[in-house]
Amino acid sequence: MKEYLSAVNSGTFYAIVACVLVFITVMCIVFCVKSYKAGIRLGMDKKVLKKTITSSATFTLLPSISILLGVIALSGTLGVPLSWLRLSVIGALQYELNVAEIAAQSFGLSGLNVSEMNMTAFVTIALVMTVGILGGIICCIFFLKKYTKKLNAAPKKEKTGENKKPGFGAHATTAMFVGLCAAYIGSYIGKLTPGGGSDAMPLIVAGIAAACMAVFEFLIQKKKILVLENFSLAASMLIAMAAAVVINTVM
């Protein structure tokens, strides 16, 4: 295990990842500068632009905690460099953790257990995580121009007296998330059974996280505290994780 951890946290790997992230950081700075200059050319007030930059930077701090938690969760098994890279470029917290777990189980491991990991499994998991996220890039390359034209087209006049019904995309997204939640809740219930080890902790933590998210949604939707939209995911995760530590200590 020490050999494996030494390999996935090697200095060479850190250097490669650092080069990639420096390039991305420079690219982001260039785009920010170009966007600011474009705003000036359009006649936008400099104070408004500076306020937008400041508020955007502020509101990204707390939501980024959830990403940091994902890096920490993955780094124990996959090492810091890969986890850092995957969640700093086009990765997503929900996607990376799920796909890494699925890839590990498909390889014959019990999960993201560092005691079972080897370099072959690491390469397989890294490949699955990387290839799986390329769908968005490929779609942008081939379909973004057409999609952008459709967005910029003049909207069609809606008929009066008719309720606007959600399209296929809305239904497909809802069905996908319901299916995803059902699959994970089902696996948690499976762990609760005698044959699954009678482990109730995942189900309890999932319930606490869901309850926290429901409270945040109530405050956002009913009380119109819209600033919580940026913090709800990170806060729900932190509360659920803290509850897991407390429950585990008590039990």
BAVEX-963610 format. One record per residue (C-alpha): x, y, z. Coordinates in nm, 2 decimals, padded with zeros to 4 digits, always signed. Layout:
% BAVEX-963610
+--------+--------+--------+
|      u |      v |      w |
+--------+--------+--------+
|      X |      Y |      Z |
...
+--------+--------+--------+
***
This chain:
% BAVEX-963610
+--------+--------+--------+
|      u |      v |      w |
+--------+--------+--------+
| +00.00 | +00.00 | +00.00 |
| +00.29 | +00.24 | +00.08 |
| +00.43 | +00.18 | -00.27 |
| +00.10 | +00.26 | -00.43 |
| +00.04 | +00.58 | -00.23 |
| +00.40 | +00.69 | -00.31 |
| +00.34 | +00.64 | -00.68 |
| +00.00 | +00.82 | -00.70 |
| +00.14 | +01.11 | -00.49 |
| +00.48 | +01.13 | -00.66 |
| +00.65 | +01.46 | -00.73 |
| +00.64 | +01.40 | -01.11 |
| +00.26 | +01.36 | -01.09 |
| +00.23 | +01.68 | -00.89 |
| +00.44 | +01.87 | -01.15 |
| +00.23 | +01.75 | -01.44 |
| -00.10 | +01.84 | -01.27 |
| +00.04 | +02.18 | -01.16 |
| +00.14 | +02.26 | -01.52 |
| -00.22 | +02.18 | -01.64 |
| -00.38 | +02.39 | -01.36 |
| -00.14 | +02.69 | -01.42 |
| -00.24 | +02.69 | -01.79 |
| -00.61 | +02.68 | -01.70 |
| -00.56 | +02.96 | -01.44 |
| -00.38 | +03.18 | -01.70 |
| -00.66 | +03.11 | -01.95 |
| -00.92 | +03.21 | -01.70 |
| -00.74 | +03.54 | -01.62 |
| -00.71 | +03.61 | -01.99 |
| -01.08 | +03.56 | -02.04 |
| -01.16 | +03.78 | -01.74 |
| -00.95 | +04.06 | -01.88 |
| -01.11 | +04.03 | -02.23 |
| -01.46 | +04.02 | -02.08 |
| -01.39 | +04.33 | -01.87 |
| -01.26 | +04.52 | -02.17 |
| -01.56 | +04.40 | -02.38 |
| -01.79 | +04.54 | -02.11 |
| -01.61 | +04.87 | -02.12 |
| -01.65 | +04.89 | -02.50 |
| -02.02 | +04.82 | -02.46 |
| -02.05 | +05.12 | -02.23 |
| -02.10 | +04.94 | -01.90 |
| -02.02 | +05.13 | -01.58 |
| -01.68 | +05.03 | -01.43 |
| -01.82 | +05.03 | -01.08 |
| -02.09 | +04.78 | -01.19 |
| -01.82 | +04.55 | -01.35 |
| -01.60 | +04.57 | -01.04 |
| -01.89 | +04.49 | -00.81 |
| -01.99 | +04.19 | -01.03 |
| -01.63 | +04.06 | -01.01 |
| -01.61 | +04.10 | -00.64 |
| -01.96 | +03.95 | -00.57 |
| -01.89 | +03.65 | -00.80 |
| -01.55 | +03.58 | -00.63 |
| -01.72 | +03.60 | -00.29 |
| -02.00 | +03.37 | -00.38 |
| -01.77 | +03.10 | -00.51 |
| -01.58 | +03.06 | -00.18 |
| -01.84 | +02.86 | +00.02 |
| -01.97 | +02.65 | -00.27 |
| -01.61 | +02.55 | -00.34 |
| -01.59 | +02.39 | +00.00 |
| -01.79 | +02.10 | -00.14 |
| -01.53 | +02.05 | -00.41 |
| -01.26 | +02.06 | -00.15 |
| -01.44 | +01.79 | +00.04 |
| -01.45 | +01.58 | -00.28 |
| -01.07 | +01.62 | -00.32 |
| -01.02 | +01.51 | +00.03 |
| -01.25 | +01.22 | -00.01 |
| -01.08 | +01.10 | -00.33 |
| -00.72 | +01.18 | -00.23 |
| -00.71 | +00.91 | +00.04 |
| -00.75 | +00.64 | -00.23 |
| -00.65 | +00.80 | -00.56 |
| -00.39 | +01.04 | -00.44 |
| -00.39 | +01.42 | -00.42 |
| -00.28 | +01.50 | -00.78 |
| -00.55 | +01.31 | -00.97 |
| -00.82 | +01.42 | -00.73 |
| -00.70 | +01.78 | -00.75 |
| -00.70 | +01.76 | -01.13 |
| -01.03 | +01.60 | -01.18 |
| -01.22 | +01.84 | -00.96 |
| -01.04 | +02.15 | -01.09 |
| -01.10 | +02.13 | -01.46 |
| -01.43 | +02.00 | -01.59 |
| -01.51 | +01.75 | -01.32 |
| -01.81 | +01.77 | -01.09 |
| -01.83 | +01.65 | -00.73 |
| -02.13 | +01.43 | -00.78 |
| -01.99 | +01.28 | -01.09 |
| -01.63 | +01.21 | -00.98 |
| -01.72 | +01.03 | -00.65 |
| -01.99 | +00.82 | -00.82 |
| -01.79 | +00.72 | -01.12 |
| -01.48 | +00.64 | -00.92 |
| -01.68 | +00.41 | -00.69 |
| -01.85 | +00.24 | -00.98 |
| -01.52 | +00.19 | -01.17 |
| -01.36 | +00.04 | -00.86 |
| -01.65 | -00.20 | -00.80 |
| -01.65 | -00.30 | -01.17 |
| -01.28 | -00.38 | -01.13 |
| -01.36 | -00.63 | -00.85 |
| -01.28 | -00.40 | -00.55 |
| -01.52 | -00.35 | -00.27 |
| -01.51 | +00.02 | -00.33 |
| -01.26 | +00.30 | -00.30 |
| -01.06 | +00.11 | -00.04 |
| -00.69 | +00.21 | -00.04 |
| -00.59 | -00.13 | +00.10 |
| -00.72 | -00.30 | -00.21 |
| -00.59 | -00.05 | -00.47 |
| -00.31 | -00.12 | -00.71 |
| -00.18 | +00.08 | -01.01 |
| -00.38 | -00.12 | -01.26 |
| -00.70 | -00.04 | -01.08 |
| -00.59 | +00.33 | -01.04 |
| -00.52 | +00.37 | -01.42 |
| -00.86 | +00.20 | -01.49 |
| -01.05 | +00.43 | -01.25 |
| -00.87 | +00.74 | -01.38 |
| -00.94 | +00.64 | -01.75 |
| -01.31 | +00.59 | -01.67 |
| -01.34 | +00.92 | -01.49 |
| -01.17 | +01.11 | -01.77 |
| -01.34 | +00.95 | -02.06 |
| -01.68 | +00.97 | -01.90 |
| -01.66 | +01.35 | -01.86 |
| -01.57 | +01.41 | -02.22 |
| -01.93 | +01.40 | -02.34 |
| -01.98 | +01.77 | -02.27 |
| -01.67 | +01.87 | -02.46 |
| -01.76 | +01.66 | -02.76 |
| -02.11 | +01.80 | -02.77 |
| -01.97 | +02.15 | -02.75 |
| -01.74 | +02.09 | -03.04 |
| -02.01 | +01.95 | -03.27 |
| -02.33 | +02.11 | -03.15 |
| -02.26 | +02.43 | -02.95 |
| -02.27 | +02.66 | -03.26 |
| -02.61 | +02.52 | -03.37 |
| -02.74 | +02.54 | -03.01 |
| -02.62 | +02.90 | -02.97 |
| -02.80 | +03.00 | -03.29 |
| -03.12 | +02.85 | -03.15 |
| -03.08 | +03.04 | -02.82 |
| -03.02 | +03.37 | -03.01 |
| -03.32 | +03.32 | -03.24 |
| -03.63 | +03.53 | -03.18 |
| -03.87 | +03.36 | -02.93 |
| -04.20 | +03.23 | -03.07 |
| -04.51 | +03.41 | -02.96 |
| -04.70 | +03.20 | -02.70 |
| -05.07 | +03.16 | -02.74 |
| -05.27 | +03.33 | -02.47 |
| -05.47 | +03.12 | -02.22 |
| -05.24 | +02.82 | -02.25 |
| -05.02 | +02.69 | -01.97 |
| -04.66 | +02.64 | -02.07 |
| -04.58 | +02.27 | -02.03 |
| -04.22 | +02.15 | -01.95 |
| -04.04 | +02.00 | -02.24 |
| -03.87 | +01.66 | -02.28 |
| -03.55 | +01.79 | -02.14 |
| -03.71 | +01.88 | -01.81 |
| -03.87 | +01.54 | -01.78 |
| -03.56 | +01.36 | -01.87 |
| -03.35 | +01.55 | -01.62 |
| -03.60 | +01.48 | -01.34 |
| -03.62 | +01.11 | -01.43 |
| -03.24 | +01.09 | -01.43 |
| -03.21 | +01.24 | -01.09 |
| -03.49 | +01.03 | -00.94 |
| -03.33 | +00.72 | -01.08 |
| -02.99 | +00.82 | -00.94 |
| -03.13 | +00.89 | -00.60 |
| -03.33 | +00.56 | -00.60 |
| -03.02 | +00.36 | -00.69 |
| -02.81 | +00.51 | -00.41 |
| -03.09 | +00.49 | -00.15 |
| -03.14 | +00.13 | -00.26 |
| -02.78 | +00.05 | -00.20 |
| -02.79 | +00.21 | +00.14 |
| -03.10 | +00.00 | +00.23 |
| -02.91 | -00.30 | +00.11 |
| -02.63 | -00.22 | +00.35 |
| -02.89 | -00.20 | +00.63 |
| -03.00 | -00.56 | +00.58 |
| -02.83 | -00.85 | +00.77 |
| -02.67 | -00.97 | +00.45 |
| -02.53 | -00.63 | +00.38 |
| -02.36 | -00.59 | +00.71 |
| -02.64 | -00.40 | +00.89 |
| -02.47 | -00.06 | +00.84 |
| -02.73 | +00.21 | +00.89 |
| -02.49 | +00.50 | +00.88 |
| -02.51 | +00.58 | +00.50 |
| -02.89 | +00.59 | +00.52 |
| -02.89 | +00.81 | +00.83 |
| -02.64 | +01.05 | +00.68 |
| -02.83 | +01.06 | +00.35 |
| -03.15 | +01.14 | +00.54 |
| -02.98 | +01.42 | +00.74 |
| -02.84 | +01.57 | +00.42 |
| -03.18 | +01.55 | +00.25 |
| -03.35 | +01.72 | +00.54 |
| -03.09 | +02.00 | +00.54 |
| -03.13 | +02.05 | +00.17 |
| -03.51 | +02.06 | +00.22 |
| -03.48 | +02.33 | +00.48 |
| -03.25 | +02.53 | +00.25 |
| -03.50 | +02.49 | -00.04 |
| -03.78 | +02.61 | +00.18 |
| -03.58 | +02.92 | +00.27 |
| -03.49 | +02.98 | -00.09 |
| -03.83 | +02.92 | -00.25 |
| -04.07 | +03.03 | +00.02 |
| -03.88 | +03.29 | +00.21 |
| -03.69 | +03.42 | -00.10 |
| -03.35 | +03.41 | +00.07 |
| -03.18 | +03.36 | -00.27 |
| -02.83 | +03.40 | -00.14 |
| -02.85 | +03.05 | +00.01 |
| -02.86 | +02.90 | -00.34 |
| -02.48 | +02.93 | -00.35 |
| -02.43 | +02.76 | -00.02 |
| -02.70 | +02.50 | +00.02 |
| -02.50 | +02.20 | -00.13 |
| -02.18 | +02.27 | +00.07 |
| -02.37 | +02.34 | +00.39 |
| -02.58 | +02.03 | +00.36 |
| -02.27 | +01.81 | +00.31 |
| -02.09 | +01.97 | +00.60 |
| -02.38 | +01.93 | +00.84 |
| -02.43 | +01.56 | +00.73 |
| -02.06 | +01.48 | +00.76 |
| -02.05 | +01.65 | +01.11 |
| -02.36 | +01.45 | +01.21 |
| -02.19 | +01.13 | +01.09 |
| -01.89 | +01.20 | +01.31 |
| -02.11 | +01.27 | +01.61 |
| -02.33 | +00.96 | +01.56 |
| -02.03 | +00.74 | +01.50 |
| -01.87 | +00.86 | +01.82 |
| -02.19 | +00.81 | +02.02 |
| -02.26 | +00.46 | +01.88 |
+--------+--------+--------+
***
